[in-house]
Amino acid sequence: MTRKQKKKKTSRKQSKHHQTIVAKHGKERTKSVNIDSLLNRGEAFLLGGQEEKILDAVNSIEELYPSLEVEQRIRYNSLRVYGLVNCEDYLDAEQTVQRLMSDVSDSLDAFYILAYVHLAMREYDLAAEAAEKYLSLYPEKTVGEKVNCYAATSAHLSQVYNFLGTIHQNKKEFSQAIKSYERAIVSDKHNHLPYLNLAKIFDKEEKLENAREVVQSGIRNCTQVQELRLLAESLERGATVSACMIVKNEEELLPECLESIRDWVDEIIIVDTGSTDRTVEIAESYGAKIFHQEWEGNFSKHRNYSMDMATSDWIFIIDADERFNAEDVKILRRWMNKRDCRVISVNVFNYTGKFNERVTSLASTRLFRSDLKLRYEGIVHNQLVIDPSEPIVRTKARIKHYGYGLSKEKMAAKAKRTTDLLEKQLKENPNNAYAHFNYAQVLLGQGFVEHPTNPPRIIEAANRAVELTDPNKGSRSERQINLMALGQLALTHFILADNDTAEEYALRSLEIKPDYLDSIMLLGNVYLRRNGFDKAEQYFNRYLEAQAQLAKTFEADEIMLMHPESFQHAYYGLGLVAEYHRDWDKAAEYLRKALDHSPELLDANARLGRVYLEQKRYDEAEVYFRKQLEIDSSAHRAAV
C-alpha cells in the first residue's frame, strides 16, 4: 500500500473518530473535558497493550491543542503517534512526530516511531538513522529516574535493535543483522521477534544447529511462543522427498540408479508397467514401494500416478537409466529447506560412446513441492505443466543419463517405441509443437547413413515446430521449442553440406538467444569449412566466452545442448585457424588445450604431430604420432 493510499484510508478512520466524539459530547462539552483524565486514559491503553483504543481516548484533545500546556502537548503527541502507527497512518504519524519534536527535540518516542515508520515504508536508510539516534539518546539507567517518555524501556530498546537487524537483513548485511538481533535478545530476553529473525538467518545460512539453539532459547524465555514452536518443528523435521519412477524391464540399469538416491530420499515410489525380468525384485531390495499398472502407451499417465502415491513434501523425478550425483545432495537440501522455494531445476548430462564422453546437456525441472499438485502432459517426452509465474530455482545439481549408450539393438527398439508414440500423438494433435520437435530429435539421433530418408523428415518436423511457436510473444516453453528447432534445422543443413542455409538458421537462433552455444559452435565450423578463418576464429572465441559466462550463471533456459562443454572442439578449431596463418606456436598451444580436455581426440593428435614437424620438433612429433596409433580408430573425432 502506498503512502497516499494509507493516508486516505486512515484519514477516513480518523474523521469517524472525531465525529463520534463531537456527536456524543457536543462542542461545549468537548471544550470542558478534563485533558489530564483523557491523557491518563490513553496512557493506560498504551501501557496495557491496547494501542487500538488510544485514538478514541485522546482524539477530542486535538481541537484544544493550541491551549495545551507544554507537558500536555508532549504527552498527547507521544500517545497519538502510537495510536496512528497502530492503524498504519504513517504520514500523520510522521507529522505528529515533528510536532512532538518541536517541544522536545530528543524525544525517545519520536525516534522510536520514526524508525518504525521508515522501516514499514521500506525507507531503510532513514529507518537506520532514526534507530541510531534513539540508541544515542537511550538512558543507561532508568531505574529510579523519571523519564518523560514511553519508549525508555528495555522492551523498546530491544525492538529498536530488532529494527536495525531487519534493516541490515534487507540490505543483505547479514553479519551486522546477526549482531543487532543478538543485542535485541540481550536487551529483552522476553521479546520473541529477534529470536525468530535470528533463527531464520541461521537457517538460510544452513547453520541448523545455531537456528535450533536460538529457537529453543526463545521458547524458554518468551511468553509468545507459537511462531517459535512452529519454526522449531520445521527445523527439526526438515523437508522430506519422494523419488518417483516408472519402470519396465530395467534390471540392468536400475540398481545403480537406486544406489545413487537411497541414502538421501525418504521414500522411493516405483510404478512398474509390466516387467518380466528382476526389476521388481531389485526395487523391493532397496525398500521401494511398488505399484503396478498395465502399460498404456502414455508416459504422463504413469508418471502422474507415481506422484499421486508419494507422501513427502517434495517430489523428485528420476528414471532408471539415470544416476544422481551424490556430491550434489547438499545443494538440493539447501534449497528444499527454504520455505520460499517451490520448484527446482537440475542439470541432466547425457553420456554415451566408448569413453562415456558427455555429449549433450539439458536443464530439467525435477524437484517440486507436492502441494503444488503439478501434472505431466504428453504420451511421450512428457512435459511438466508449470504456471509461468512460478519461479524455478536453477541449481548446479547434476544427473547423469546413460539412456543413449545402450546396445545398438536396444537403441533401435527405444527409437521405434518413441517414434511410434510421437506419430500417434501428432496424428491426434498435428499442431503440437513439442511433439514435432521431439520427432525431429529422435530422427536426428538415428543418423543419416543408416537412415538416408531422415533428413527431409527432420526438416519438415523442425520447420513445423518453428511455425507453431513464437519466441517473442509465446510462453517460456514456446521460446525454447522455437530455439531448439532452429538449431535442429541448422545442424541438419550443415550435415547435408548446405552451409548457407545452416548459417541462416544458426544466425536466426542467435537473435533469440545470443549465447546459444550450439549455434555459436556450428557457425565456427561453417566458416572454417568455407575457409573464412577470421570469422571462424571469432565464433570459436565467442563460444569459449559464452560458455564461461554460463558456467557462472547457469543456463537459464530448459534447452538441450549438444555442446555444453565442448572446449576441445573450440580449441581444435582455433588450432586450425592458427595453422592457416602458419602461427605454429599458437597452433600447438590450442591443440594441446584441445587434448587436455579430450585426450582421445584423434584429429588433434594428428594435427599436433604435423605442427611439431613444421617446427622441426621431431621427438615431440613422434610422441603424438605414436599416440595416434595407440588410440582405437573408433575413437571419436572432432565433431560439429
Salt bridges, closest charged atoms under 4 A:
GLU43 OE1 - ARG75 NH2 3.18
ASP56 OD1 - HIS17 ND1 2.44
GLU62 OE1 - ARG80 NE 3.94
GLU62 OE2 - ARG99 NH1 3.00
GLU63 OE2 - HIS18 NE2 2.96
GLU88 OE1 - LYS6 NZ 3.40
ASP92 OD1 - LYS7 NZ 2.44
GLU94 OE1 - ARG3 NH1 2.62
ASP103 OD1 - ARG73 NH2 2.85
GLU123 OE1 - ARG3 NH2 2.79
GLU123 OE1 - HIS118 ND1 2.68
ASP125 OD1 - LYS171 NZ 3.03
GLU173 OE1 - HIS168 ND1 2.67
ASP203 OD2 - ARG339 NH2 2.68
GLU205 OE1 - LYS207 NZ 3.39
GLU206 OE2 - ARG334 NH1 3.21
GLU209 OE2 - ARG212 NH1 2.69
GLU227 OE2 - HIS192 NE2 3.96
GLU236 OE2 - ARG212 NE 3.42
GLU252 OE1 - LYS410 NZ 2.58
GLU256 OE1 - ARG323 NE 3.33
GLU259 OE1 - ARG262 NH1 3.49
GLU267 OE1 - LYS289 NZ 2.59
GLU281 OE1 - ARG278 NE 3.58
GLU296 OE1 - LYS301 NZ 2.65
ASP308 OD1 - ARG375 NH1 2.81
ASP313 OD2 - ARG237 NH1 2.74
ASP319 OD1 - ARG303 NH1 3.07
ASP321 OD2 - HIS401 NE2 3.02
ASP321 OD2 - LYS414 NZ 3.71
GLU322 OE2 - ARG366 NH2 2.74
GLU327 OE1 - ARG398 NH2 3.60
ASP328 OD2 - ARG398 NE 2.83
GLU390 OE2 - ARG342 NE 2.96
ASP420 OD2 - LYS416 NZ 2.81
GLU423 OE2 - ARG457 NH2 3.98
GLU450 OE2 - LYS408 NZ 3.48
GLU467 OE1 - ARG464 NH1 3.14
ASP498 OD2 - HIS493 ND1 3.44
ASP500 OD1 - ARG530 NH2 2.58
GLU503 OE1 - ARG530 NH2 2.86
ASP515 OD1 - LYS513 NZ 3.04
ASP534 OD1 - HIS581 NE2 3.70
GLU555 OE2 - LYS513 NZ 2.80
ASP557 OD1 - ARG479 NH1 2.48
ASP557 OD2 - LYS513 NZ 3.06
GLU565 OE1 - ARG358 NH2 2.32
GLU579 OE1 - ARG607 NH1 3.19
GLU589 OE2 - LYS593 NZ 3.55
ASP603 OD1 - ARG637 NH1 3.00
GLU614 OE1 - ARG582 NH2 3.84
GLU620 OE2 - ARG617 NH2 2.76
GLU622 OE2 - ARG626 NE 2.86
ASP632 OD2 - LYS354 NZ 2.70
